[in-house]
Amino acid sequence: MFLILASLAGEESHGYAIMREVEEETGGAVRLGPGTLYRSIKRLLDDGLIVESDRRPDPDDDERRRYYRITDLGRQAARAEAERLESMLRLAHRRALAPAGKTSRGGA
């Protein structure tokens, strides 16, 4: 769900574009299938971390396509998760589990 929030932190998007961006940003390490994506989107909507957008960036786009945007609460949750992940990476560096100066690609 963090990767979905991170994707939406850049701009409003629809499900397929989110799937593509997550795959691209993780170098193919994370591939969200439609079932996983839409279950996660439902949970993020239910938790108030994202909302469905009324705005349509492309007026010629398929009207059935739903666009989502991150909420202020979602942005706060994503920042908190990023800080948690950064803390875990620092621990991995201290324990020589990750090369110094490198970050791993992927994650959930």
Secondary structure, DSSP 8 states (H G I E B T S, - for coil): -HHHHHHHHHS-EEHHHHHHHHHHHTTTS----HHHHHHHHHHHHHTTSEEE-S--S-TTS-TT--EEEE-HHHHHHHHHHHHHHHHHHHHHHHTTSS-TT-------
